[in-house]
Amino acid sequence: MNNDSFFRRQPPGRLITAGFAAVILVGALLLCMPFSVRSGAEVSFIDALFTSTSAVCVTGLIAIDTADHFTAFGQGLVAVLIQIGGLGVSSVGVGLMLAAGKRVSIKSRLLVKEALNIDNYRGIVRLVKAVLFMTVSFEAVGALLSFLVFSRDYEPLHAAGISIFHSVAAFNNSGFDILGGLRNLIPYQENILLNFTTSFLILAGGLGFLVILDIGRHRRFKLLSFHSKIVIVTSAVLVAAGMFLLKWTEDISWLGAFFQSVSARTAGFSTYPIGTFSNAGLFVLCILMFIGASPGSTGGGIKTSTFFVMIQAARSACTKRNVSAFHREISQKNVSKACMITVLSITVVCIATFFMCILEPDCSFIQIFFEVVSAFGTVGLSTGITPELCTAGKLVIISVMFIGRLGAFTLLTMWISRPESAIRYSEESIAIG
């Protein structure tokens, strides 16, 4: 069979999954090489695989400290993997084709359509160009502002490297840092410029490229699309609610509460040691991590729009009204898909938590549950147990990160390419509740 014909016959979900898996494997192999590992440090294949998966899935959970174990090349490779994971393998591939002056095929356009979660593939080339330009612009501004902070503590060249890495990680909602010592951003918990710069990058990356483009075109809330309104309102409510709840449950500043609320929406940076948080605070973070960012963004989770539709569906069931918002009705297809995504996501988290409880009996339930939800939401926050996980435990977390990045719904349907069945059965009621 012709390879090109075989490629064309594969559904987009299957190709995207294979592409992510291939990048992760290549990244893991390169991170094991001597030129990637610092002199005197040891990096096993499982830790390299964990790091590569965490980077490509834009998570930020680490089994080994990135700065202490990898050379400048290794750290640069992690940044590249984060960038590929954030933009999506298909978007990067189309960008390279455009740079090489090659024609973008229909199949490639379909892959980008699937990856960015848009309705059709018209204008895909323009969209990819806009996404790439937007990414470079946000990351350049973020790197410049971060440099103003890091240059006070590091030599200019070192500070520039940290700033670029930090900006890439923040915009792509990946909580990696290269400050060393597993400190994350704790030394800068009261630095207003770095906190707000990082929060701005996280929010921009988490809104989704289509929403940012919509804001750039219309600039007035009333003129925005239905999707953009839902994403912006839901994101704002979640950040505000998370900030107040964290301030209530934890002994942290308002700046810290705001930052952790933003970061928990799939970014994974921390300015306070998460392991010291109360169970109530950890539970608040778990809710934010599970919901995550928005469709077509660099983040994970069930997505803000899914959460919004579920809330509206529940409200509709209680009030006997149609599922609607902003004077627009939400289709039953959207409601069904939101329910399916939520149920599948809860199932993945429950199964992974069960296996982790067996594999890591010395860890408390809240630590394990927090770790699994963080992995599924591709967040990267941790109570500190990640480096101590056994090999089997790390493999479970690797699997959850992979599922979280691609989406449980995508993985479930990647093998289903047959058309919808025309068979219909007679309807009958059953007792519910």
PLY file of the C-alpha trace (Angstrom):
ply
format ascii 1.0
element vertex 433
property float x
property float y
property float z
element edge 432
property int vertex1
property int vertex2
end_header
0.00 0.00 0.00
1.25 3.48 -0.87
2.45 5.34 2.25
0.82 8.58 1.11
-2.49 6.78 0.58
-2.21 5.18 4.03
-1.54 8.62 5.56
-4.59 10.15 3.86
-6.87 7.36 5.09
-6.06 7.97 8.76
-8.48 10.11 10.81
-6.99 13.42 12.06
-7.18 12.40 15.74
-5.03 9.34 15.11
-2.37 11.32 13.21
-2.23 14.04 15.87
-1.84 11.40 18.59
0.94 9.66 16.66
2.66 13.00 16.05
2.68 13.92 19.75
3.92 10.44 20.70
6.75 10.64 18.16
7.90 14.07 19.36
7.84 12.86 22.98
9.94 9.79 22.17
12.50 11.75 20.13
12.68 14.37 22.89
13.27 11.69 25.54
16.08 10.10 23.52
17.79 13.47 22.98
17.49 14.36 26.67
19.36 11.14 27.51
22.33 12.09 25.33
25.59 13.24 27.00
25.34 16.69 25.39
22.01 17.25 27.15
23.05 16.09 30.64
25.19 18.13 33.02
28.53 16.70 34.10
28.06 14.63 37.25
24.26 14.43 36.88
22.37 11.25 36.09
19.27 11.12 33.92
17.55 7.76 33.51
15.38 7.06 30.46
12.19 7.10 32.55
13.08 10.56 33.90
13.94 11.79 30.39
10.64 10.37 29.12
8.80 12.03 32.02
10.46 15.39 31.27
9.81 15.13 27.53
6.15 14.18 28.06
5.69 16.98 30.58
7.22 19.47 28.11
5.33 18.37 25.00
2.09 18.10 26.99
2.88 21.60 28.37
2.48 20.39 31.94
5.48 21.28 34.07
5.57 18.31 36.44
9.20 17.30 36.90
10.82 14.14 38.21
14.25 15.85 38.13
15.13 19.54 38.28
15.59 20.95 34.77
18.36 23.41 35.67
20.34 21.03 37.88
20.33 18.07 35.48
20.38 19.47 31.95
22.95 21.55 30.05
22.08 24.73 28.17
21.37 22.53 25.14
19.10 20.27 27.19
17.23 23.26 28.63
16.88 24.71 25.13
15.53 21.37 23.93
12.93 21.41 26.71
11.90 24.93 25.59
11.53 23.70 21.98
9.43 20.74 23.13
7.22 23.12 25.14
6.80 25.34 22.07
5.88 22.40 19.84
3.47 21.08 22.45
1.82 24.45 22.97
1.33 25.27 19.30
0.52 21.67 18.38
2.51 19.34 16.16
0.27 19.98 13.16
0.47 23.79 13.47
4.26 23.64 13.72
4.38 21.31 10.71
2.25 23.68 8.62
4.41 26.61 9.75
7.56 24.80 8.57
5.87 24.01 5.23
5.02 27.68 4.79
8.59 28.69 5.68
9.90 26.25 3.08
7.51 27.66 0.48
5.60 24.39 0.07
1.89 24.00 -0.62
-0.25 23.06 2.38
-2.36 20.00 1.55
-6.02 19.49 2.46
-5.00 16.76 4.91
-2.63 19.15 6.71
-5.38 21.75 6.90
-7.72 19.15 8.43
-5.09 18.31 11.05
-4.77 21.96 12.06
-8.57 22.27 12.11
-8.76 19.33 14.51
-5.85 20.55 16.66
-7.19 24.10 17.04
-10.77 22.86 17.46
-12.33 25.03 14.75
-15.39 24.38 12.56
-13.87 24.40 9.06
-10.51 24.53 7.32
-11.11 27.67 5.26
-8.49 30.30 5.96
-6.28 27.80 7.81
-3.05 29.12 6.27
-3.86 32.69 7.34
-4.82 31.41 10.79
-1.55 29.51 11.24
0.44 32.59 10.19
-1.52 34.71 12.68
-1.00 32.12 15.45
2.75 31.97 14.85
3.05 35.78 14.73
0.94 36.12 17.87
3.05 33.54 19.72
6.34 35.22 18.83
4.97 38.66 19.76
3.63 37.63 23.18
6.76 35.66 24.03
9.08 38.47 22.94
7.28 41.01 25.13
7.20 38.53 28.01
10.92 37.79 27.69
11.77 41.49 27.69
9.73 42.22 30.82
11.06 39.10 32.56
14.62 40.17 31.73
14.10 43.37 33.72
13.55 41.16 36.78
16.05 38.34 36.24
18.88 40.69 35.20
19.02 41.94 38.80
20.06 38.49 40.06
21.93 36.94 37.12
24.55 37.86 34.54
23.00 39.45 31.40
23.47 36.39 29.14
22.19 33.98 31.78
19.28 36.29 32.59
18.39 36.47 28.88
18.29 32.67 28.65
16.11 32.38 31.76
13.79 35.13 30.49
13.27 33.51 27.07
12.68 30.08 28.64
10.28 31.53 31.22
8.31 33.46 28.61
7.95 30.40 26.36
6.88 28.26 29.32
4.40 30.85 30.62
2.67 31.60 27.30
2.40 27.88 26.57
0.97 27.29 30.06
3.82 25.02 31.11
5.19 25.42 34.64
8.84 24.63 33.87
11.58 26.82 35.34
15.36 26.80 35.10
16.17 28.57 38.36
17.38 25.34 40.00
16.76 23.70 43.34
13.10 22.91 42.63
12.28 26.47 43.74
9.99 27.48 40.86
9.10 31.19 41.34
9.07 31.16 45.16
12.02 33.63 45.36
9.89 36.12 43.40
6.60 35.75 45.26
6.42 39.49 46.03
7.84 40.74 42.71
4.89 42.56 41.16
6.37 42.88 37.65
7.22 39.18 37.28
3.93 38.05 38.85
1.82 40.17 36.53
3.96 39.48 33.45
3.69 35.73 34.04
-0.04 35.98 34.78
-0.60 37.99 31.58
1.22 35.38 29.49
-0.68 32.52 31.15
-4.05 34.20 30.60
-3.22 35.07 26.97
-2.11 31.53 26.20
-5.06 30.05 28.08
-7.76 32.10 26.33
-7.07 30.46 22.98
-5.73 31.85 19.73
-9.17 32.35 18.17
-10.37 34.38 21.15
-7.29 36.61 21.08
-7.76 37.21 17.34
-11.44 37.98 17.94
-10.54 40.50 20.65
-7.97 42.08 18.34
-10.54 42.47 15.56
-13.54 43.77 17.51
-12.19 45.17 20.82
-15.72 45.51 22.23
-17.35 42.77 24.26
-20.73 43.15 22.52
-19.16 42.50 19.11
-17.29 39.37 20.15
-18.36 35.90 19.04
-20.54 33.71 21.27
-17.55 31.44 21.98
-15.30 34.37 22.95
-17.88 35.78 25.37
-18.24 32.42 27.10
-14.47 31.95 27.40
-13.78 35.46 28.73
-16.63 35.49 31.27
-15.91 31.97 32.55
-12.17 32.65 32.81
-12.74 35.89 34.73
-15.17 34.25 37.16
-12.84 31.30 37.80
-9.82 33.53 38.43
-11.76 35.79 40.80
-13.42 32.89 42.66
-10.11 31.04 42.95
-8.33 34.13 44.26
-10.90 34.79 47.02
-11.10 31.13 48.06
-7.31 30.75 48.22
-6.97 33.95 50.22
-9.63 32.60 52.58
-8.06 29.16 53.04
-4.34 30.03 52.97
-2.01 32.47 54.71
-0.82 34.15 51.53
-0.90 37.67 50.10
-3.57 38.89 47.68
-0.90 38.92 44.96
-0.06 35.30 45.76
-3.73 34.30 45.77
-4.29 35.96 42.39
-1.16 34.39 40.89
-1.95 30.88 42.14
-5.53 31.17 40.89
-4.28 32.13 37.43
-1.49 29.56 37.45
-3.78 26.71 38.51
-5.64 27.16 35.22
-3.06 24.79 33.58
0.17 26.82 33.95
1.76 25.25 37.03
4.02 28.03 38.30
4.03 28.53 42.04
5.16 31.41 44.23
4.37 29.51 47.44
5.25 25.89 48.35
2.08 23.98 47.41
2.96 21.19 49.84
2.22 23.55 52.74
-1.32 24.36 51.57
-4.30 23.11 53.57
-6.58 20.39 52.20
-9.18 23.07 51.47
-6.68 25.09 49.44
-5.51 22.00 47.55
-9.12 21.13 46.75
-9.72 24.63 45.34
-6.65 24.22 43.14
-7.89 20.77 42.03
-11.17 22.29 40.81
-9.36 25.03 38.88
-6.90 22.51 37.39
-9.64 20.13 36.31
-11.55 22.88 34.49
-8.37 24.22 32.91
-8.00 26.63 30.00
-10.06 27.18 26.84
-10.45 25.31 23.52
-7.77 26.01 20.94
-5.39 27.28 23.63
-2.07 26.05 24.96
-3.70 24.69 28.13
-5.50 21.52 29.18
-8.38 20.45 31.42
-11.98 19.86 30.35
-11.93 23.50 29.13
-13.86 26.58 30.26
-16.51 26.26 27.56
-17.26 22.67 28.63
-17.66 23.78 32.23
-19.89 26.69 31.16
-22.14 24.44 29.07
-22.45 21.95 31.96
-23.47 24.75 34.34
-25.99 26.12 31.84
-27.39 22.63 31.23
-27.86 22.13 34.98
-29.55 25.54 35.27
-31.79 24.66 32.33
-32.84 21.38 33.95
-33.77 23.22 37.15
-35.65 26.10 35.50
-37.25 24.10 32.64
-35.80 26.53 30.10
-33.66 26.00 27.02
-29.89 25.85 27.43
-28.85 29.36 26.48
-26.58 32.31 27.26
-26.01 35.84 25.89
-29.33 35.57 23.98
-28.09 32.52 22.09
-29.23 28.91 22.44
-26.63 26.19 22.97
-27.20 23.17 20.74
-28.02 19.76 22.19
-24.96 18.43 20.35
-22.74 20.79 22.38
-24.45 19.74 25.61
-23.98 16.04 24.81
-20.32 16.53 23.94
-19.70 18.53 27.12
-21.28 15.76 29.19
-19.20 13.11 27.40
-15.94 15.03 27.92
-16.71 15.60 31.61
-17.64 11.96 32.27
-14.60 10.62 30.39
-12.29 13.06 32.21
-13.66 12.10 35.64
-13.22 8.44 34.68
-9.57 8.97 33.70
-8.84 10.82 36.95
-10.57 8.17 39.08
-8.82 5.23 37.40
-5.40 6.90 37.60
-5.96 7.87 41.24
-6.90 4.27 42.07
-3.71 2.87 40.53
-1.56 5.58 42.14
-3.03 4.76 45.56
-1.87 1.16 45.05
1.56 2.09 43.69
2.29 4.89 46.20
0.86 3.72 49.56
3.12 6.11 51.52
1.52 9.18 49.97
-1.72 10.63 51.33
-4.87 10.52 49.22
-4.98 14.31 48.72
-1.35 14.28 47.51
-2.07 11.54 44.99
-5.37 13.06 43.85
-3.72 16.47 43.46
-0.87 14.96 41.41
-3.26 13.12 39.08
-5.53 16.15 38.54
-2.46 18.31 37.91
-1.23 15.83 35.30
-4.64 15.54 33.63
-5.10 19.32 33.53
-1.51 19.63 32.18
-0.85 22.05 35.01
2.39 21.07 36.72
1.61 22.05 40.30
2.73 19.45 42.83
2.80 18.94 46.57
6.38 17.71 46.13
5.89 13.96 45.62
6.77 13.81 41.89
10.54 13.13 42.23
9.84 10.35 44.75
7.39 8.40 42.58
8.30 4.83 41.63
8.82 3.94 37.96
5.31 2.53 37.61
3.88 5.64 39.28
5.76 7.87 36.84
4.40 5.84 33.91
0.86 6.37 35.20
1.43 10.14 35.45
3.03 10.14 31.97
-0.09 8.44 30.57
-2.39 10.91 32.32
-0.41 13.90 31.00
-0.64 12.49 27.46
-4.39 11.92 27.77
-4.86 15.36 29.31
-3.05 17.13 26.47
-4.85 15.32 23.65
-8.17 14.97 25.44
-9.91 11.80 26.56
-12.63 12.33 23.93
-10.05 12.56 21.11
-8.27 9.40 22.26
-11.55 7.51 22.59
-12.70 8.41 19.09
-9.32 8.21 17.32
-10.06 4.66 16.12
-13.65 5.39 15.12
-13.90 6.57 11.52
-17.19 4.96 10.45
-20.21 7.20 9.67
-23.00 7.76 12.16
-25.51 4.92 12.31
-28.89 5.59 10.69
-30.64 3.09 12.97
-33.14 4.65 15.38
-35.07 2.90 18.15
-38.37 3.79 19.79
-38.02 6.10 22.78
-38.97 5.04 26.31
-38.56 6.73 29.71
-36.60 5.40 32.68
-36.44 6.58 36.30
-33.65 9.13 36.85
-32.52 10.47 40.21
0 1
1 2
2 3
3 4
4 5
5 6
6 7
7 8
8 9
9 10
10 11
11 12
12 13
13 14
14 15
15 16
16 17
17 18
18 19
19 20
20 21
21 22
22 23
23 24
24 25
25 26
26 27
27 28
28 29
29 30
30 31
31 32
32 33
33 34
34 35
35 36
36 37
37 38
38 39
39 40
40 41
41 42
42 43
43 44
44 45
45 46
46 47
47 48
48 49
49 50
50 51
51 52
52 53
53 54
54 55
55 56
56 57
57 58
58 59
59 60
60 61
61 62
62 63
63 64
64 65
65 66
66 67
67 68
68 69
69 70
70 71
71 72
72 73
73 74
74 75
75 76
76 77
77 78
78 79
79 80
80 81
81 82
82 83
83 84
84 85
85 86
86 87
87 88
88 89
89 90
90 91
91 92
92 93
93 94
94 95
95 96
96 97
97 98
98 99
99 100
100 101
101 102
102 103
103 104
104 105
105 106
106 107
107 108
108 109
109 110
110 111
111 112
112 113
113 114
114 115
115 116
116 117
117 118
118 119
119 120
120 121
121 122
122 123
123 124
124 125
125 126
126 127
127 128
128 129
129 130
130 131
131 132
132 133
133 134
134 135
135 136
136 137
137 138
138 139
139 140
140 141
141 142
142 143
143 144
144 145
145 146
146 147
147 148
148 149
149 150
150 151
151 152
152 153
153 154
154 155
155 156
156 157
157 158
158 159
159 160
160 161
161 162
162 163
163 164
164 165
165 166
166 167
167 168
168 169
169 170
170 171
171 172
172 173
173 174
174 175
175 176
176 177
177 178
178 179
179 180
180 181
181 182
182 183
183 184
184 185
185 186
186 187
187 188
188 189
189 190
190 191
191 192
192 193
193 194
194 195
195 196
196 197
197 198
198 199
199 200
200 201
201 202
202 203
203 204
204 205
205 206
206 207
207 208
208 209
209 210
210 211
211 212
212 213
213 214
214 215
215 216
216 217
217 218
218 219
219 220
220 221
221 222
222 223
223 224
224 225
225 226
226 227
227 228
228 229
229 230
230 231
231 232
232 233
233 234
234 235
235 236
236 237
237 238
238 239
239 240
240 241
241 242
242 243
243 244
244 245
245 246
246 247
247 248
248 249
249 250
250 251
251 252
252 253
253 254
254 255
255 256
256 257
257 258
258 259
259 260
260 261
261 262
262 263
263 264
264 265
265 266
266 267
267 268
268 269
269 270
270 271
271 272
272 273
273 274
274 275
275 276
276 277
277 278
278 279
279 280
280 281
281 282
282 283
283 284
284 285
285 286
286 287
287 288
288 289
289 290
290 291
291 292
292 293
293 294
294 295
295 296
296 297
297 298
298 299
299 300
300 301
301 302
302 303
303 304
304 305
305 306
306 307
307 308
308 309
309 310
310 311
311 312
312 313
313 314
314 315
315 316
316 317
317 318
318 319
319 320
320 321
321 322
322 323
323 324
324 325
325 326
326 327
327 328
328 329
329 330
330 331
331 332
332 333
333 334
334 335
335 336
336 337
337 338
338 339
339 340
340 341
341 342
342 343
343 344
344 345
345 346
346 347
347 348
348 349
349 350
350 351
351 352
352 353
353 354
354 355
355 356
356 357
357 358
358 359
359 360
360 361
361 362
362 363
363 364
364 365
365 366
366 367
367 368
368 369
369 370
370 371
371 372
372 373
373 374
374 375
375 376
376 377
377 378
378 379
379 380
380 381
381 382
382 383
383 384
384 385
385 386
386 387
387 388
388 389
389 390
390 391
391 392
392 393
393 394
394 395
395 396
396 397
397 398
398 399
399 400
400 401
401 402
402 403
403 404
404 405
405 406
406 407
407 408
408 409
409 410
410 411
411 412
412 413
413 414
414 415
415 416
416 417
417 418
418 419
419 420
420 421
421 422
422 423
423 424
424 425
425 426
426 427
427 428
428 429
429 430
430 431
431 432
